[in-house]
Amino acid sequence: MKAKVNAELCVGCGLCVSTCPDIFEMKDDKAVTKTDVVPAQAEETCKQAKDDCPVEAIIIE
């Protein structure tokens, strides 16, 4: 599974970082992914972060 953040949509609320800090971090007031490939142990919280994103900026493949 891979995760990305659409920087054009991201409003920098930080919800994904608090939900899944293993994958997401803030950089210049926008969320970014720390890694392209999501480890198995972080898949559930990564999916939760995607579902909770208020602007649907997280893409999971």
Secondary structure, 3 states (H helix, E strand, C coil): CEEEECCCCCCCCCHHHHHCCCCEEEECCEEEECCCECCHHHHHHHHHHHHHCCCCCEEEC
